Structure formats: C-alpha cells, structure tokens
C-alpha cells in the first residue's frame, strides 16, 4: 500500500470524502486542486496550487 492510499483510507474511515484534479492552464502551468468534504456537515476545504 502506498502512503497516499493509507491517507485516503483513513480519511474515508473518518467520514470524509476527498478528491483531486490536475490541469494545464493557457500559460503551460500545471494547476492542482484538492478538496476535502466532511459528509453530512456541510464543510468543504479546497487547496489549490500551481507548479510552473
């Protein structure tokens, strides 16, 4: 099991859903967005970063 799989399992066991996406913008930069959502509570956290 990879480290990120263990983290994903622990988040799911704690009642959290999560996901991520990566894309390339018009200037060729890679944009990553991750989110963490606590089910049935209405809390959502977004993390966004750019790699040049």
DSSP file (Angstrom, degrees, kcal/mol; ACC not computed):
  #  RESIDUE AA STRUCTURE BP1 BP2  ACC     N-H-->O    O-->H-N    N-H-->O    O-->H-N    TCO  KAPPA ALPHA  PHI   PSI    X-CA   Y-CA   Z-CA
    1    1 A X              0   0    0      0, 0.0     2,-0.1     0, 0.0     0, 0.0   0.000 360.0 360.0 360.0 132.0    0.0    0.0    0.0
    2    2 A X    >>  -     0   0    0      1,-0.1     4,-1.7     4,-0.0     3,-0.6  -0.446 360.0-109.6 -80.5 158.6    1.3    3.4   -0.9
    3    3 A X  H 3> S+     0   0    0      1,-0.3     4,-2.1     2,-0.2     5,-0.1   0.865 118.3  52.6 -58.1 -39.1    1.3    6.3    1.6
    4    4 A X  H 3> S+     0   0    0      1,-0.2     4,-2.3     2,-0.2    -1,-0.3   0.811 105.7  54.8 -70.8 -27.3   -1.4    8.2   -0.2
    5    5 A X  H <> S+     0   0    0     -3,-0.6     4,-2.4     2,-0.2    -1,-0.2   0.887 108.0  49.1 -69.6 -37.8   -3.6    5.1   -0.2
    6    6 A X  H  X S+     0   0    0     -4,-1.7     4,-2.3     2,-0.2    -2,-0.2   0.904 111.7  49.1 -65.6 -41.2   -3.3    4.8    3.6
    7    7 A X  H  X S+     0   0    0     -4,-2.1     4,-2.4     2,-0.2    -2,-0.2   0.929 111.3  49.7 -63.1 -45.1   -4.1    8.5    3.9
    8    8 A X  H  X S+     0   0    0     -4,-2.3     4,-2.4     1,-0.2    -2,-0.2   0.907 110.5  50.2 -61.3 -42.7   -7.2    8.1    1.6
    9    9 A X  H  X S+     0   0    0     -4,-2.4     4,-2.4     1,-0.2    -1,-0.2   0.915 111.0  48.7 -61.7 -43.2   -8.4    5.1    3.7
   10   10 A X  H  X S+     0   0    0     -4,-2.3     4,-1.4     2,-0.2    -2,-0.2   0.888 110.7  50.6 -66.2 -38.7   -8.0    7.0    6.9
   11   11 A X  H  <>S+     0   0    0     -4,-2.4     5,-2.4     2,-0.2    -1,-0.2   0.926 112.0  47.6 -63.4 -43.9   -9.9   10.0    5.6
   12   12 A X  H ><5S+     0   0    0     -4,-2.4     3,-1.7     1,-0.2    -2,-0.2   0.904 109.4  52.5 -64.4 -41.2  -12.7    7.7    4.4
   13   13 A X  H 3<5S+     0   0    0     -4,-2.4    -1,-0.2     1,-0.3    -2,-0.2   0.805 105.4  56.5 -63.8 -28.7  -12.9    5.9    7.7
   14   14 A X  T 3<5S-     0   0    0     -4,-1.4    -1,-0.3    -5,-0.2    -2,-0.2   0.405 125.2-102.7 -83.5   2.7  -13.2    9.3    9.4
   15   15 A X  T < 5S+     0   0    0     -3,-1.7    24,-1.6     1,-0.3     2,-0.4   0.723  79.2 131.4  86.2  21.8  -16.3   10.1    7.3
   16   16 A X  E   < -A   38   0A   0     -5,-2.4     2,-0.3    22,-0.2    -1,-0.3  -0.858  43.3-153.5-109.4 142.8  -14.6   12.4    4.9
   17   17 A X  E     +A   37   0A   0     20,-2.9    20,-3.1    -2,-0.4     2,-0.3  -0.828  22.0 175.3-106.1 155.3  -14.8   12.4    1.1
   18   18 A X  E     +A   36   0A   0     -2,-0.3     2,-0.3    18,-0.2    18,-0.2  -0.951   9.8 165.3-152.9 165.7  -11.9   13.8   -1.0
   19   19 A X  E     -A   35   0A   0     16,-1.7    16,-2.4    -2,-0.3     2,-0.3  -0.976  13.4-152.6-172.7 172.1  -10.7   14.2   -4.5
   20   20 A X  E     -A   34   0A   0     -2,-0.3     2,-0.3    14,-0.2    14,-0.2  -0.984   3.2-167.6-154.0 160.8   -8.2   16.0   -6.7
   21   21 A X  E     -A   33   0A   0     12,-2.2    12,-2.5    -2,-0.3     2,-0.4  -0.987   5.9-158.0-149.0 147.9   -7.7   17.2  -10.3
   22   22 A X  E     +A   32   0A   0     -2,-0.3     2,-0.3    10,-0.2    10,-0.2  -0.977  18.0 166.7-127.5 143.7   -4.8   18.5  -12.3
   23   23 A X  E     -A   31   0A   0      8,-2.2     8,-3.4    -2,-0.4     2,-0.5  -0.949  33.2-118.3-148.6 165.5   -4.9   20.6  -15.4
   24   24 A X  E     -A   30   0A   0     -2,-0.3     6,-0.2     6,-0.2     2,-0.1  -0.940  29.5-145.4-109.1 128.9   -2.7   22.8  -17.6
   25   25 A X    >   -     0   0    0      4,-2.6     3,-2.0    -2,-0.5     6,-0.0  -0.256  36.1 -89.1 -86.3-179.5   -3.5   26.5  -17.9
   26   26 A X  T 3  S+     0   0    0      1,-0.3    -1,-0.1     2,-0.1    -2,-0.0   0.639 127.2  54.2 -67.6 -14.1   -3.1   28.6  -21.0
   27   27 A X  T 3  S-     0   0    0      2,-0.1    -1,-0.3     0, 0.0    -3,-0.0   0.316 121.1-104.7 -99.4   6.6    0.5   29.5  -20.0
   28   28 A X  S <  S+     0   0    0     -3,-2.0     2,-0.3     1,-0.3    -2,-0.1   0.569  73.8 140.8  84.7   9.1    1.5   25.9  -19.7
   29   29 A X        -     0   0    0      1,-0.0    -4,-2.6    21,-0.0     2,-0.5  -0.621  53.1-123.0 -85.5 145.0    1.5   25.8  -15.8
   30   30 A X  E     -AB  24  51A   0     21,-2.1    21,-3.0    -2,-0.3     2,-0.5  -0.764  25.7-161.3 -86.5 127.7    0.2   22.7  -14.0
   31   31 A X  E     -AB  23  50A   0     -8,-3.4    -8,-2.2    -2,-0.5     2,-0.4  -0.942   3.7-165.9-112.3 127.4   -2.7   23.6  -11.7
   32   32 A X  E     -AB  22  49A   0     17,-2.9    17,-2.5    -2,-0.5     2,-0.4  -0.927   5.1-175.8-111.7 136.6   -3.6   21.1   -8.9
   33   33 A X  E     -AB  21  48A   0    -12,-2.5   -12,-2.2    -2,-0.4     2,-0.3  -0.996   3.1-179.9-131.8 130.0   -6.8   21.4   -6.9
   34   34 A X  E     -AB  20  47A   0     13,-2.8    13,-2.8    -2,-0.4     2,-0.3  -0.919   5.1-166.8-122.9 150.6   -7.7   19.1   -4.0
   35   35 A X  E     -AB  19  46A   0    -16,-2.4   -16,-1.7    -2,-0.3     2,-0.4  -0.984  11.1-163.5-139.8 153.8  -10.8   19.1   -1.8
   36   36 A X  E     -AB  18  45A   0      9,-2.2     9,-2.9    -2,-0.3     2,-0.5  -0.997  12.3-171.8-135.4 127.0  -11.9   17.5    1.4
   37   37 A X  E     -AB  17  44A   0    -20,-3.1   -20,-2.9    -2,-0.4     2,-0.8  -0.980  18.5-143.7-128.2 125.2  -15.5   17.3    2.4
   38   38 A X  E >>> -AB  16  43A   0      5,-2.1     3,-1.5    -2,-0.5     4,-1.1  -0.799  33.9-123.0 -88.6 114.1  -17.0   16.3    5.7
   39   39 A X  T 345S+     0   0    0    -24,-1.6    -1,-0.0    -2,-0.8     5,-0.0  -0.212  84.8   4.6 -60.9 141.7  -20.1   14.3    4.9
   40   40 A X  T 345S+     0   0    0      1,-0.1    -1,-0.2     2,-0.0    -2,-0.0   0.536 116.7  78.2  65.5   9.3  -23.4   15.5    6.4
   41   41 A X  T <45S-     0   0    0     -3,-1.5    -2,-0.2     2,-0.2    -1,-0.1   0.648  92.6-127.3-116.6 -26.9  -21.9   18.6    8.0
   42   42 A X  T  <5 +     0   0    0     -4,-1.1     2,-0.5     1,-0.3    -3,-0.1   0.653  60.6 135.4  87.5  16.0  -21.5   21.0    5.0
   43   43 A X  E   < +B   38   0A   0     -5,-0.7    -5,-2.1     2,-0.0     2,-0.4  -0.850  25.5 174.5 -98.5 132.1  -17.8   21.7    5.5
   44   44 A X  E     -B   37   0A   0     -2,-0.5     2,-0.4    -7,-0.2    -7,-0.2  -0.998  12.6-162.3-137.2 134.9  -15.6   21.7    2.4
   45   45 A X  E     -B   36   0A   0     -9,-2.9    -9,-2.2    -2,-0.4     2,-0.4  -0.957   5.4-162.5-117.0 132.1  -11.9   22.6    2.1
   46   46 A X  E     -B   35   0A   0     -2,-0.4     2,-0.4   -11,-0.2   -11,-0.2  -0.927   3.8-169.5-113.4 138.2  -10.2   23.5   -1.2
   47   47 A X  E     -B   34   0A   0    -13,-2.8   -13,-2.8    -2,-0.4     2,-0.4  -0.997   9.3-177.1-124.2 129.0   -6.5   23.5   -1.7
   48   48 A X  E     +B   33   0A   0     -2,-0.4     2,-0.3   -15,-0.2   -15,-0.2  -0.989   6.0 167.4-129.7 135.7   -5.1   25.0   -4.9
   49   49 A X  E     -B   32   0A   0    -17,-2.5   -17,-2.9    -2,-0.4     2,-0.4  -0.978  19.8-147.2-144.6 157.6   -1.5   25.2   -6.1
   50   50 A X  E     -B   31   0A   0     -2,-0.3     2,-0.5   -19,-0.2   -19,-0.2  -0.981   3.7-160.1-127.4 136.3    0.3   25.9   -9.3
   51   51 A X  E      B   30   0A   0    -21,-3.0   -21,-2.1    -2,-0.4    -2,-0.0  -0.976 360.0 360.0-116.3 124.5    3.6   24.5  -10.5
   52   52 A X              0   0    0     -2,-0.5    -1,-0.1   -23,-0.2   -21,-0.1   0.457 360.0 360.0 -80.9 360.0    5.5   26.4  -13.2
